[in-house]
Amino acid sequence: MEKFANQIGFLVLKDDGAVLESGGELENDERSANIFLDLINLTESVDENFMPNSSCERISIVYEDHSYNICMSNRRIYIVKLRNGSANSRMGGLGVSSNSSVYVDANEGNMSSTGAALLT
Amino acid sequence: MEQQLEKALNEINSQPDTVGCLITNRQGLCLGAAGKINPKMSGIGMALSEQACKLEPNLNPPTIVLYSGNKRCIIQKDGEITGVIYKESSSN
């Protein structure tokens, strides 16, 4: 799988949760894989009026210094663990901010490019 | 008693691109909501934040963002309460 400059781990799962590929800090991490799968199943119950079923195309789980980004494509679930940091954000990765809601807005462009790259 | 909470919710809801927001307790019961958001979302919001916290239980709870086109659902847990914000950007 293509590597991002700030990537510290990745997982590729089948839609039934089987680990197809893994690497970095997520290598053979079946515990996390199961949590991601449960999380994806939960997103299907999100308000139909706001997000119609299965329209959720990307999930980000953002911690203070790293984030998990989940994309679904072709019955595969792609998860990358990225490290946040000002140096990395200049290279097109995720930035860090003390205010998480501003963070999400400010990095919308970067996140989109990450998602697009994941799907190629 | 809930005036402060309603004030905070309305303040959040007046932010750019914000469609609606709610706050839920540990049991997933909605404590308050503002804007266009289904109060029933409190349970699923709580469940999502609990699930994400299992990833790294030793760290502070993460921010969860669900993306769907120009819409975003942002979930953040803070102690006993969890906040859910719906955002919809006009561009993109």
Backbone of each chain as ProteinMPNN parsed JSONL, in Angstrom:
{"seq_chain_A": "MEKFANQIGFLVLKDDGAVLESGGELENDERSANIFLDLINLTESVDENFMPNSSCERISIVYEDHSYNICMSNRRIYIVKLRNGSANSRMGGLGVSSNSSVYVDANEGNMSSTGAALLT", "coords_chain_A": {"N_chain_A": [[0.841, -1.198, 0.0], [0.446, 2.23, -0.783], [2.64, 4.611, 0.712], [2.263, 7.187, 3.071], [3.944, 10.228, 3.983], [3.702, 10.728, 6.662], [2.729, 8.421, 7.67], [2.096, 5.858, 10.029], [1.177, 3.376, 10.295], [-0.859, 0.748, 8.866], [-3.893, -0.871, 7.764], [-5.605, -3.314, 5.889], [-8.744, -4.482, 5.391], [-11.074, -7.16, 4.803], [-14.597, -7.012, 3.963], [-15.78, -8.594, 5.872], [-14.175, -8.405, 8.002], [-11.792, -9.773, 8.048], [-8.246, -9.689, 8.153], [-6.418, -8.476, 5.528], [-4.124, -7.175, 4.687], [-1.426, -5.671, 6.482], [0.532, -3.352, 8.421], [3.351, -1.567, 9.9], [2.541, 0.156, 12.912], [0.134, -1.04, 13.112], [0.386, -3.656, 12.496], [-0.749, -6.902, 12.079], [-2.806, -6.377, 13.869], [-5.393, -7.426, 15.168], [-7.169, -6.871, 17.151], [-7.635, -4.088, 17.064], [-8.659, -4.093, 14.491], [-11.125, -5.383, 14.784], [-12.422, -3.537, 16.392], [-12.573, -1.353, 14.653], [-14.247, -2.446, 12.729], [-16.656, -2.822, 14.161], [-17.172, -0.178, 14.649], [-17.652, 0.811, 12.078], [-19.936, -0.616, 11.458], [-21.626, 0.563, 13.289], [-21.853, 3.145, 12.252], [-23.68, 2.855, 10.284], [-26.084, 3.132, 11.428], [-26.486, 5.77, 11.757], [-28.391, 8.749, 11.776], [-30.741, 8.726, 9.278], [-31.823, 10.86, 7.85], [-29.861, 12.767, 7.775], [-27.407, 11.548, 7.028], [-27.739, 9.344, 4.613], [-28.182, 5.754, 4.579], [-25.155, 3.905, 4.486], [-23.81, 5.94, 3.178], [-21.708, 7.114, 4.273], [-18.533, 7.967, 3.647], [-16.028, 8.239, 4.636], [-14.183, 7.923, 7.661], [-12.776, 9.595, 10.339], [-10.667, 9.287, 13.108], [-9.532, 11.164, 15.506], [-6.765, 11.729, 17.434], [-4.677, 13.422, 19.916], [-1.999, 13.425, 18.935], [-1.998, 11.715, 16.805], [-3.856, 10.056, 14.156], [-6.58, 7.973, 13.038], [-7.631, 6.929, 9.929], [-10.319, 5.988, 8.053], [-11.413, 4.341, 5.194], [-13.747, 3.173, 2.792], [-13.854, 0.946, 0.11], [-14.629, -0.883, -2.795], [-15.505, -3.241, -1.46], [-13.581, -3.452, 0.452], [-11.874, -2.464, 3.419], [-10.013, 0.233, 4.206], [-7.503, 1.329, 6.325], [-5.601, 3.859, 7.687], [-3.017, 4.834, 9.853], [-2.012, 7.863, 10.921], [0.549, 10.192, 11.762], [0.204, 13.223, 13.474], [1.376, 16.596, 13.026], [3.226, 19.648, 12.806], [5.298, 19.782, 10.986], [4.725, 17.672, 9.298], [2.248, 18.426, 8.345], [2.778, 20.393, 6.57], [3.681, 18.957, 4.516], [1.515, 17.939, 3.394], [0.119, 16.24, 4.984], [-1.68, 15.465, 8.004], [-2.494, 18.139, 10.136], [-1.914, 19.622, 13.378], [-3.88, 20.817, 16.028], [-4.913, 22.649, 18.879], [-7.562, 23.006, 19.125], [-10.036, 20.95, 18.3], [-12.249, 21.134, 16.572], [-11.706, 23.255, 14.918], [-9.493, 22.238, 13.797], [-10.489, 20.173, 12.214], [-11.893, 21.604, 10.282], [-9.87, 23.19, 9.181], [-8.272, 21.382, 7.991], [-9.6, 20.158, 6.031], [-9.133, 20.114, 3.248], [-6.672, 18.779, 3.061], [-7.347, 16.337, 4.176], [-9.139, 15.387, 2.329], [-7.516, 14.916, 0.155], [-6.024, 12.872, 1.162], [-7.921, 10.866, 1.428], [-8.638, 10.484, -1.233], [-6.272, 9.559, -2.319], [-6.082, 7.192, -1.007], [-8.002, 5.673, -2.199], [-7.135, 5.1, -4.68]], "CA_chain_A": [[0.0, 0.0, 0.0], [1.222, 3.466, -0.892], [2.948, 5.115, 2.04], [2.288, 8.632, 3.26], [5.131, 10.645, 4.717], [3.443, 10.69, 8.107], [2.009, 7.187, 7.98], [2.799, 5.017, 11.003], [0.598, 2.042, 10.291], [-2.028, 0.598, 7.99], [-4.628, -2.14, 7.777], [-6.6, -3.504, 4.838], [-9.636, -5.544, 5.856], [-12.208, -7.55, 3.979], [-15.783, -6.466, 4.628], [-16.16, -9.416, 7.019], [-13.248, -8.115, 9.1], [-10.525, -10.496, 7.923], [-7.116, -8.816, 7.834], [-5.782, -8.85, 4.261], [-2.76, -6.634, 4.721], [-1.227, -4.785, 7.627], [1.919, -2.949, 8.536], [3.652, -0.52, 10.871], [2.023, -0.044, 14.267], [-1.113, -1.816, 13.07], [0.696, -4.973, 11.962], [-1.49, -8.023, 12.702], [-3.571, -5.839, 15.001], [-6.775, -7.88, 14.981], [-8.008, -6.224, 18.163], [-8.071, -2.814, 16.475], [-9.473, -4.385, 13.304], [-12.481, -5.668, 15.239], [-13.018, -2.277, 16.875], [-12.908, -0.573, 13.45], [-15.397, -3.067, 12.082], [-17.831, -2.468, 14.965], [-17.39, 1.263, 14.456], [-18.252, 0.977, 10.754], [-21.311, -1.106, 11.564], [-22.399, 1.57, 14.03], [-22.119, 4.334, 11.433], [-24.84, 2.602, 9.427], [-27.304, 3.508, 12.155], [-26.55, 7.226, 11.887], [-29.558, 9.472, 11.262], [-31.024, 8.577, 7.833], [-32.13, 12.155, 7.213], [-28.633, 13.553, 7.582], [-26.516, 10.716, 6.215], [-28.445, 8.129, 4.204], [-27.448, 4.524, 4.865], [-23.941, 3.563, 3.745], [-23.245, 7.041, 2.397], [-20.52, 7.58, 4.987], [-17.43, 7.526, 2.8], [-14.739, 8.283, 5.356], [-14.267, 8.162, 9.103], [-11.498, 9.942, 10.954], [-10.637, 9.25, 14.569], [-8.384, 12.049, 15.679], [-6.182, 11.894, 18.76], [-3.857, 14.63, 19.986], [-0.807, 13.418, 18.079], [-2.136, 10.838, 15.64], [-5.251, 9.843, 13.773], [-6.907, 6.809, 12.227], [-8.515, 7.358, 8.846], [-10.932, 4.775, 7.509], [-12.104, 4.511, 3.916], [-14.281, 1.919, 2.283], [-13.889, 0.906, -1.347], [-14.541, -2.202, -3.425], [-15.696, -4.233, -0.389], [-12.403, -3.494, 1.304], [-11.812, -1.372, 4.377], [-8.633, 0.709, 4.275], [-7.292, 2.138, 7.529], [-4.216, 4.317, 7.871], [-2.728, 5.569, 11.082], [-1.113, 8.95, 10.548], [1.015, 11.04, 12.86], [-0.028, 14.656, 13.267], [2.546, 17.394, 13.338], [3.3, 20.809, 11.928], [6.227, 19.486, 9.891], [4.043, 16.8, 8.361], [1.1, 19.077, 7.726], [3.284, 21.149, 5.424], [3.912, 18.012, 3.421], [0.231, 17.452, 2.911], [-0.488, 15.313, 5.933], [-2.593, 16.066, 8.955], [-1.909, 19.109, 11.047], [-2.406, 19.47, 14.752], [-4.377, 22.054, 16.606], [-5.485, 22.378, 20.195], [-9.018, 23.014, 19.001], [-10.279, 19.883, 17.332], [-13.233, 21.46, 15.536], [-10.989, 24.084, 13.951], [-8.59, 21.299, 13.144], [-11.231, 19.458, 11.183], [-12.189, 22.538, 9.195], [-8.659, 23.686, 8.552], [-7.573, 20.335, 7.256], [-10.544, 19.496, 5.131], [-8.481, 19.896, 1.953], [-5.655, 17.742, 3.191], [-7.999, 15.064, 4.432], [-9.741, 14.921, 1.092], [-6.483, 14.359, -0.716], [-5.648, 11.59, 1.751], [-8.961, 9.903, 1.078], [-8.58, 10.205, -2.665], [-5.085, 8.747, -2.561], [-6.35, 5.853, -0.48], [-8.912, 4.929, -3.058], [-6.527, 4.827, -5.985]], "C_chain_A": [[0.878, 1.25, 0.0], [1.426, 4.087, 0.488], [2.934, 6.637, 2.067], [3.5, 8.979, 4.102], [4.924, 10.503, 6.222], [2.68, 9.43, 8.522], [2.795, 6.339, 8.988], [2.177, 3.634, 11.112], [-0.56, 1.962, 9.323], [-2.634, -0.788, 8.127], [-5.512, -2.164, 6.545], [-7.442, -4.706, 5.259], [-10.633, -5.908, 4.768], [-13.472, -7.069, 4.687], [-16.29, -7.337, 5.777], [-15.185, -9.263, 8.181], [-11.925, -8.857, 9.018], [-9.405, -9.541, 7.513], [-6.442, -9.313, 6.565], [-4.326, -8.411, 4.231], [-2.638, -5.795, 5.971], [0.245, -4.417, 7.697], [2.09, -1.855, 9.567], [3.068, -0.851, 12.234], [0.728, -0.849, 14.28], [-0.873, -3.246, 12.564], [0.015, -6.075, 12.78], [-2.339, -7.593, 13.898], [-5.051, -6.189, 14.832], [-7.708, -7.234, 15.992], [-8.554, -4.898, 17.611], [-8.988, -3.063, 15.287], [-10.924, -4.632, 13.703], [-13.181, -4.402, 15.727], [-13.432, -1.424, 15.677], [-14.165, -1.123, 12.787], [-16.693, -2.731, 12.823], [-18.205, -1.01, 14.747], [-18.096, 1.524, 13.126], [-19.699, 0.503, 10.771], [-22.198, -0.097, 12.282], [-22.76, 2.765, 13.149], [-23.323, 4.123, 10.516], [-26.15, 2.966, 10.112], [-27.441, 5.017, 12.319], [-27.792, 7.751, 11.159], [-29.725, 9.424, 9.729], [-31.209, 9.921, 7.127], [-30.865, 12.964, 6.932], [-27.648, 12.805, 6.698], [-27.261, 9.448, 5.831], [-27.561, 6.899, 4.393], [-26.269, 4.278, 3.928], [-23.377, 4.715, 2.914], [-21.985, 7.582, 3.07], [-19.282, 7.055, 4.253], [-16.078, 7.522, 3.519], [-14.991, 8.545, 6.835], [-12.87, 8.524, 9.589], [-11.642, 9.86, 12.46], [-9.37, 9.972, 14.969], [-7.97, 12.158, 17.136], [-5.262, 13.103, 18.733], [-2.668, 14.581, 19.033], [-0.88, 12.424, 16.915], [-3.605, 10.652, 15.312], [-5.376, 8.548, 12.989], [-7.882, 7.284, 11.163], [-9.007, 6.113, 8.117], [-11.685, 5.113, 6.233], [-12.629, 3.162, 3.474], [-14.346, 1.976, 0.762], [-13.795, -0.536, -1.819], [-14.581, -3.335, -2.389], [-14.446, -4.434, 0.464], [-12.472, -2.3, 2.248], [-10.342, -0.987, 4.537], [-8.488, 1.618, 5.49], [-5.836, 2.577, 7.551], [-4.116, 5.068, 9.182], [-1.682, 6.616, 10.728], [-0.687, 9.734, 11.785], [0.732, 12.498, 12.518], [1.266, 15.408, 13.55], [2.682, 18.511, 12.354], [4.204, 20.526, 10.74], [5.513, 18.65, 8.825], [2.899, 17.51, 7.643], [1.545, 19.904, 6.523], [3.516, 20.238, 4.219], [2.603, 17.388, 2.946], [-0.424, 16.446, 3.813], [-1.42, 16.055, 6.868], [-1.853, 17.058, 9.833], [-2.423, 18.873, 12.44], [-2.862, 20.832, 15.253], [-4.991, 21.722, 17.95], [-7.002, 22.337, 20.124], [-9.441, 22.043, 17.906], [-11.281, 20.279, 16.253], [-12.603, 22.357, 14.472], [-10.08, 23.198, 13.113], [-9.287, 20.62, 11.956], [-11.494, 20.368, 9.989], [-10.926, 22.893, 8.421], [-8.006, 22.639, 7.662], [-8.453, 19.596, 6.265], [-9.866, 19.138, 3.8], [-7.481, 18.758, 2.007], [-6.283, 16.373, 3.354], [-8.582, 14.505, 3.142], [-8.692, 14.278, 0.192], [-6.026, 13.006, -0.178], [-6.639, 10.514, 1.327], [-8.879, 9.505, -0.386], [-7.399, 9.287, -2.978], [-5.321, 7.312, -2.101], [-7.139, 5.006, -1.454], [-8.303, 4.57, -4.401], [-5.727, 3.525, -5.935]], "O_chain_A": [[1.9, 1.318, 0.682], [0.521, 4.093, 1.322], [3.515, 7.293, 1.202], [4.022, 8.143, 4.84], [5.859, 10.195, 6.961], [2.065, 9.384, 9.587], [3.997, 6.125, 8.829], [2.602, 2.817, 11.929], [-1.176, 2.975, 8.992], [-1.978, -1.741, 8.547], [-6.108, -1.147, 6.189], [-6.922, -5.804, 5.457], [-10.991, -5.084, 3.927], [-13.432, -6.751, 5.875], [-17.123, -6.896, 6.568], [-15.34, -9.908, 9.218], [-11.027, -8.609, 9.822], [-9.587, -8.693, 6.64], [-5.95, -10.44, 6.522], [-3.432, -9.149, 3.819], [-3.632, -5.266, 6.47], [1.096, -5.085, 7.109], [1.115, -1.281, 10.052], [3.096, -2.005, 12.664], [0.278, -1.289, 15.338], [-1.824, -3.959, 12.242], [0.179, -6.165, 13.996], [-2.557, -8.373, 14.826], [-5.854, -5.357, 14.409], [-8.899, -7.067, 15.727], [-9.752, -4.622, 17.678], [-9.969, -2.347, 15.088], [-11.845, -4.151, 13.043], [-14.378, -4.217, 15.506], [-14.515, -0.838, 15.677], [-15.031, -0.369, 12.343], [-17.702, -2.398, 12.202], [-19.38, -0.652, 14.669], [-19.012, 2.342, 13.046], [-20.578, 1.13, 10.179], [-23.366, 0.08, 11.934], [-23.845, 3.331, 13.282], [-23.916, 5.085, 10.028], [-27.19, 3.093, 9.466], [-28.39, 5.495, 12.941], [-28.176, 7.266, 10.094], [-28.936, 10.016, 8.992], [-30.812, 10.099, 5.975], [-30.806, 13.742, 5.98], [-27.118, 13.36, 5.735], [-27.401, 8.552, 6.664], [-26.334, 6.999, 4.368], [-26.391, 4.432, 2.713], [-22.548, 4.487, 2.034], [-21.279, 8.412, 2.497], [-19.019, 5.852, 4.24], [-15.12, 6.89, 3.074], [-15.895, 9.294, 7.206], [-11.899, 7.833, 9.28], [-12.638, 10.318, 13.019], [-8.266, 9.457, 14.793], [-8.74, 12.628, 17.974], [-5.076, 13.736, 17.693], [-2.355, 15.581, 18.388], [0.063, 12.307, 16.133], [-4.484, 11.036, 16.083], [-4.423, 8.084, 12.363], [-8.856, 7.97, 11.473], [-8.219, 5.301, 7.632], [-12.488, 6.045, 6.194], [-12.021, 2.128, 3.751], [-14.839, 2.95, 0.194], [-12.987, -1.315, -1.313], [-13.781, -4.268, -2.447], [-14.284, -5.466, 1.115], [-13.051, -1.264, 1.922], [-9.526, -1.805, 4.961], [-9.257, 2.563, 5.662], [-4.935, 1.745, 7.444], [-5.006, 5.829, 9.563], [-0.586, 6.277, 10.284], [-1.461, 9.912, 12.726], [0.994, 12.945, 11.402], [2.148, 14.898, 14.242], [2.305, 18.368, 11.191], [3.928, 20.963, 9.623], [5.668, 18.878, 7.626], [2.617, 17.231, 6.478], [0.784, 20.094, 5.575], [3.544, 20.684, 3.071], [2.604, 16.421, 2.184], [-1.435, 15.851, 3.44], [-1.891, 17.148, 6.553], [-0.709, 16.824, 10.223], [-3.278, 18.014, 12.657], [-2.275, 21.862, 14.921], [-5.531, 20.632, 18.138], [-7.653, 21.71, 20.96], [-9.223, 22.299, 16.721], [-11.176, 19.804, 15.122], [-12.914, 22.246, 13.286], [-9.923, 23.383, 11.906], [-8.738, 20.516, 10.859], [-11.342, 19.962, 8.837], [-10.906, 22.897, 7.19], [-7.288, 22.96, 6.715], [-8.085, 18.546, 5.737], [-10.003, 18.023, 3.295], [-7.442, 17.894, 1.131], [-5.835, 15.386, 2.77], [-8.526, 13.301, 2.893], [-8.932, 13.251, -0.442], [-5.684, 12.106, -0.944], [-6.261, 9.413, 0.926], [-9.031, 8.333, -0.734], [-7.505, 8.366, -3.788], [-4.838, 6.356, -2.706], [-6.97, 3.789, -1.528], [-8.895, 3.815, -5.173], [-5.138, 3.123, -6.938]]}, "seq_chain_B": "MEQQLEKALNEINSQPDTVGCLITNRQGLCLGAAGKINPKMSGIGMALSEQACKLEPNLNPPTIVLYSGNKRCIIQKDGEITGVIYKESSSN", "coords_chain_B": {"N_chain_B": [[-32.352, 25.667, 35.196], [-31.251, 24.297, 33.058], [-30.594, 26.33, 31.445], [-28.003, 27.361, 30.924], [-26.896, 25.287, 29.482], [-28.526, 25.241, 27.227], [-27.874, 27.703, 26.213], [-25.192, 27.32, 25.529], [-25.499, 25.329, 23.589], [-26.962, 26.704, 21.619], [-25.085, 28.569, 20.95], [-23.08, 27.006, 19.811], [-24.515, 26.082, 17.645], [-24.733, 28.34, 16.153], [-22.422, 28.619, 14.824], [-20.397, 28.76, 11.8], [-21.579, 26.814, 9.043], [-22.812, 24.947, 10.664], [-25.362, 22.655, 11.312], [-26.842, 21.334, 13.248], [-26.802, 20.346, 16.752], [-26.093, 18.285, 19.6], [-26.135, 17.186, 23.059], [-25.173, 14.452, 24.989], [-25.673, 12.113, 27.69], [-23.868, 9.628, 29.674], [-25.408, 7.373, 29.41], [-26.449, 7.596, 26.946], [-28.618, 9.205, 26.729], [-30.377, 12.005, 25.58], [-29.361, 15.2, 26.501], [-29.774, 17.723, 25.676], [-30.607, 19.609, 22.738], [-30.013, 21.389, 19.672], [-31.042, 23.106, 16.737], [-31.214, 21.438, 13.504], [-31.399, 18.399, 14.209], [-31.741, 14.996, 15.005], [-32.906, 13.992, 18.091], [-32.665, 11.359, 18.735], [-30.258, 10.583, 17.839], [-28.485, 10.676, 19.868], [-27.976, 8.264, 21.233], [-26.598, 6.629, 19.364], [-24.445, 8.261, 18.857], [-23.168, 8.296, 21.325], [-22.548, 5.56, 21.499], [-20.758, 5.316, 19.359], [-18.644, 6.97, 20.228], [-17.855, 5.638, 22.548], [-16.989, 3.231, 21.444], [-14.839, 4.075, 19.825], [-13.143, 4.948, 21.796], [-12.172, 2.603, 22.805], [-10.068, 1.918, 21.228], [-7.662, 3.202, 21.991], [-7.419, 3.091, 25.041], [-5.943, 4.353, 27.015], [-5.472, 6.939, 26.325], [-6.647, 10.36, 25.945], [-10.123, 10.84, 25.076], [-10.843, 10.485, 21.565], [-11.536, 12.696, 18.737], [-14.224, 12.075, 16.64], [-14.924, 11.923, 13.253], [-17.35, 11.735, 10.826], [-17.618, 11.504, 7.414], [-19.585, 12.516, 4.678], [-20.026, 13.272, 1.568], [-20.675, 16.683, 1.368], [-21.25, 16.813, 3.972], [-20.741, 16.53, 7.489], [-20.33, 14.695, 10.459], [-19.576, 15.285, 13.677], [-18.11, 13.977, 16.531], [-17.486, 14.143, 19.935], [-16.19, 13.098, 22.965], [-16.302, 14.024, 26.365], [-15.391, 13.478, 29.407], [-18.153, 12.739, 31.329], [-19.987, 13.417, 29.457], [-21.055, 13.543, 25.985], [-20.634, 15.178, 22.922], [-22.378, 15.92, 19.919], [-22.097, 17.092, 16.67], [-23.595, 18.311, 13.757], [-22.503, 19.132, 10.575], [-22.666, 21.003, 7.576], [-21.245, 21.881, 4.679], [-21.465, 24.587, 2.409], [-19.93, 24.909, 0.13], [-17.761, 22.645, -1.736]], "CA_chain_B": [[-31.144, 24.886, 35.431], [-30.634, 23.918, 31.78], [-30.399, 27.534, 30.628], [-26.597, 27.447, 30.514], [-26.704, 24.258, 28.468], [-29.197, 25.697, 25.998], [-27.097, 28.827, 25.696], [-24.004, 26.738, 24.887], [-25.941, 24.63, 22.371], [-27.312, 27.706, 20.603], [-23.828, 29.187, 20.522], [-22.452, 26.039, 18.892], [-25.336, 25.996, 16.444], [-24.617, 29.57, 15.359], [-21.128, 28.604, 14.129], [-20.557, 28.547, 10.355], [-21.831, 25.466, 8.489], [-23.406, 24.024, 11.638], [-26.772, 22.367, 11.066], [-27.465, 20.985, 14.518], [-25.897, 19.767, 17.733], [-26.731, 17.781, 20.817], [-25.256, 16.69, 24.112], [-25.766, 13.244, 25.564], [-24.987, 11.621, 28.89], [-23.203, 8.335, 29.541], [-26.386, 6.344, 29.038], [-26.945, 7.865, 25.593], [-29.852, 9.989, 26.775], [-30.129, 13.358, 25.092], [-29.505, 16.223, 27.543], [-30.222, 18.953, 25.031], [-30.298, 19.645, 21.307], [-30.35, 22.64, 18.996], [-30.964, 23.016, 15.283], [-31.82, 20.292, 12.815], [-30.74, 17.141, 14.584], [-32.679, 14.071, 15.631], [-32.418, 13.669, 19.438], [-32.388, 9.917, 18.808], [-28.857, 10.422, 17.457], [-27.663, 10.676, 21.084], [-27.567, 6.895, 21.553], [-25.59, 6.166, 18.414], [-23.276, 9.124, 19.086], [-22.527, 7.766, 22.535], [-21.987, 4.247, 21.167], [-19.582, 5.538, 18.506], [-17.523, 7.506, 20.999], [-17.401, 4.55, 23.436], [-16.281, 2.266, 20.612], [-13.561, 4.659, 19.411], [-12.283, 5.036, 22.988], [-11.565, 1.291, 23.055], [-8.85, 1.813, 20.426], [-6.532, 3.58, 22.831], [-8.102, 3.442, 26.289], [-5.111, 5.151, 27.922], [-5.375, 8.323, 25.856], [-7.882, 11.147, 26.019], [-11.043, 10.431, 24.009], [-10.56, 11.139, 20.288], [-12.636, 13.309, 18.002], [-14.616, 11.203, 15.534], [-15.579, 12.675, 12.189], [-17.905, 10.927, 9.736], [-17.746, 12.345, 6.219], [-20.467, 12.053, 3.611], [-20.157, 14.419, 0.666], [-20.362, 17.956, 2.025], [-21.756, 16.74, 5.347], [-19.856, 15.943, 8.477], [-20.878, 14.484, 11.796], [-18.404, 15.331, 14.559], [-18.472, 13.447, 17.845], [-16.396, 14.298, 20.902], [-16.556, 12.752, 24.339], [-15.543, 14.76, 27.375], [-15.847, 12.999, 30.711], [-19.444, 12.058, 31.382], [-20.884, 13.808, 28.366], [-20.591, 13.449, 24.604], [-21.268, 16.164, 22.043], [-22.5, 15.549, 18.501], [-22.368, 18.275, 15.847], [-23.792, 18.092, 12.32], [-22.063, 20.273, 9.765], [-22.889, 20.858, 6.134], [-20.625, 23.058, 4.052], [-22.141, 24.962, 1.165], [-19.013, 24.587, -0.973], [-17.303, 21.244, -1.764]], "C_chain_B": [[-30.44, 24.577, 34.104], [-30.371, 25.12, 30.874], [-28.985, 27.64, 30.059], [-26.325, 26.492, 29.352], [-27.315, 24.707, 27.14], [-28.439, 26.845, 25.357], [-25.878, 28.299, 24.919], [-24.39, 26.061, 23.57], [-26.269, 25.629, 21.258], [-26.068, 28.396, 20.057], [-23.114, 28.287, 19.506], [-23.197, 26.061, 17.559], [-25.233, 27.238, 15.568], [-23.279, 29.636, 14.623], [-21.334, 28.32, 12.638], [-20.742, 27.072, 9.997], [-22.535, 24.507, 9.456], [-24.909, 23.882, 11.408], [-27.497, 22.078, 12.382], [-26.445, 20.402, 15.476], [-26.691, 19.226, 18.912], [-25.678, 17.316, 21.813], [-25.952, 15.499, 24.753], [-24.997, 12.816, 26.81], [-24.419, 10.224, 28.638], [-24.142, 7.222, 29.087], [-26.914, 6.55, 27.615], [-28.26, 8.618, 25.584], [-29.538, 11.439, 26.413], [-30.377, 14.383, 26.199], [-30.017, 17.529, 26.964], [-29.826, 18.92, 23.577], [-30.682, 20.992, 20.747], [-30.211, 22.421, 17.505], [-31.595, 21.744, 14.755], [-31.045, 19.03, 13.13], [-31.762, 16.286, 15.312], [-32.151, 13.707, 17.023], [-32.113, 12.182, 19.608], [-30.935, 9.605, 18.439], [-27.959, 10.314, 18.706], [-27.136, 9.264, 21.393], [-26.446, 6.411, 20.661], [-24.303, 6.986, 18.563], [-22.462, 8.616, 20.266], [-21.837, 6.437, 22.211], [-20.725, 4.399, 20.323], [-18.4, 6.032, 19.327], [-16.985, 6.436, 21.955], [-16.533, 3.56, 22.66], [-14.896, 2.786, 20.225], [-12.605, 4.736, 20.601], [-11.587, 3.712, 23.287], [-10.245, 1.146, 22.306], [-7.623, 2.09, 21.276], [-7.083, 4.053, 24.165], [-7.273, 4.332, 27.21], [-5.009, 6.616, 27.519], [-6.701, 9.044, 26.071], [-8.803, 10.738, 24.872], [-10.773, 11.191, 22.711], [-11.786, 11.899, 19.759], [-12.956, 12.391, 16.824], [-15.327, 12.059, 14.491], [-16.062, 11.702, 11.118], [-18.125, 11.865, 8.556], [-18.711, 11.713, 5.233], [-20.724, 13.241, 2.692], [-19.766, 15.704, 1.378], [-20.851, 17.977, 3.482], [-20.737, 16.08, 6.264], [-20.607, 15.772, 9.792], [-19.675, 14.362, 12.729], [-18.83, 14.913, 15.967], [-17.273, 13.574, 18.771], [-16.915, 13.984, 22.294], [-15.7, 13.573, 25.293], [-16.095, 14.365, 28.742], [-17.171, 12.269, 30.594], [-20.327, 12.376, 30.179], [-20.218, 13.682, 26.988], [-21.356, 14.478, 23.772], [-21.29, 15.652, 20.611], [-22.849, 16.82, 17.726], [-22.537, 17.838, 14.395], [-23.312, 19.336, 11.596], [-22.333, 19.98, 8.301], [-22.3, 22.087, 5.468], [-21.286, 23.32, 2.71], [-21.26, 24.672, -0.044], [-18.671, 23.107, -0.906], [-18.344, 20.337, -2.394]], "O_chain_B": [[-29.212, 24.591, 34.021], [-29.984, 24.974, 29.715], [-28.788, 27.962, 28.887], [-25.635, 26.825, 28.388], [-26.705, 24.574, 26.079], [-28.363, 26.957, 24.134], [-25.574, 28.758, 23.818], [-23.696, 26.202, 22.563], [-25.899, 25.426, 20.102], [-25.996, 28.756, 18.883], [-22.616, 28.753, 18.482], [-22.587, 26.058, 16.49], [-25.595, 27.208, 14.392], [-23.021, 30.587, 13.886], [-22.332, 27.709, 12.256], [-20.118, 26.197, 10.598], [-22.822, 23.367, 9.09], [-25.63, 24.875, 11.321], [-28.624, 22.526, 12.594], [-25.352, 20.01, 15.067], [-27.812, 19.657, 19.18], [-24.517, 17.087, 21.475], [-27.152, 15.529, 25.023], [-23.814, 13.122, 26.958], [-24.485, 9.709, 27.521], [-23.716, 6.253, 28.458], [-27.734, 5.766, 27.137], [-28.944, 8.671, 24.562], [-28.556, 12.014, 26.884], [-31.467, 14.434, 26.769], [-30.617, 18.342, 27.668], [-28.837, 18.287, 23.208], [-31.567, 21.666, 21.275], [-29.366, 21.646, 17.057], [-32.38, 21.074, 15.426], [-30.139, 18.645, 12.391], [-32.543, 16.778, 16.126], [-31.052, 13.164, 17.131], [-31.386, 11.794, 20.522], [-30.443, 8.506, 18.692], [-26.802, 9.904, 18.602], [-25.976, 9.104, 21.772], [-25.459, 5.85, 21.138], [-23.202, 6.455, 18.411], [-21.236, 8.52, 20.208], [-20.69, 6.213, 22.598], [-19.739, 3.695, 20.541], [-17.277, 5.564, 19.143], [-15.773, 6.343, 22.148], [-15.492, 3.111, 23.14], [-13.908, 2.055, 20.283], [-11.392, 4.605, 20.432], [-10.542, 3.687, 23.938], [-9.394, 0.346, 22.697], [-6.668, 1.314, 21.283], [-7.204, 5.254, 24.406], [-7.824, 4.995, 28.089], [-4.516, 7.441, 28.288], [-7.731, 8.425, 26.34], [-8.326, 10.333, 23.812], [-10.507, 12.393, 22.737], [-12.9, 11.758, 20.264], [-12.055, 11.978, 16.095], [-16.228, 12.829, 14.821], [-15.272, 10.935, 10.568], [-18.758, 12.911, 8.703], [-18.655, 10.508, 4.986], [-21.54, 14.11, 2.999], [-18.669, 15.811, 1.926], [-20.862, 19.022, 4.132], [-19.982, 15.196, 5.859], [-21.419, 16.614, 10.173], [-18.859, 13.451, 12.589], [-19.796, 15.442, 16.516], [-16.169, 13.155, 18.425], [-17.929, 14.521, 22.741], [-14.513, 13.788, 25.047], [-17.137, 14.86, 29.172], [-17.292, 11.297, 29.849], [-21.305, 11.675, 29.919], [-18.994, 13.71, 26.859], [-22.571, 14.624, 23.906], [-20.335, 15.026, 20.15], [-23.784, 17.536, 18.084], [-21.719, 17.084, 13.867], [-23.671, 20.457, 11.959], [-22.235, 18.837, 7.855], [-22.787, 23.201, 5.661], [-21.622, 22.393, 1.973], [-21.741, 24.252, -1.096], [-19.242, 22.384, -0.09], [-18.128, 19.13, -2.5]]}, "name": "protein", "num_of_chains": 2, "seq": "MEKFANQIGFLVLKDDGAVLESGGELENDERSANIFLDLINLTESVDENFMPNSSCERISIVYEDHSYNICMSNRRIYIVKLRNGSANSRMGGLGVSSNSSVYVDANEGNMSSTGAALLTMEQQLEKALNEINSQPDTVGCLITNRQGLCLGAAGKINPKMSGIGMALSEQACKLEPNLNPPTIVLYSGNKRCIIQKDGEITGVIYKESSSN"}
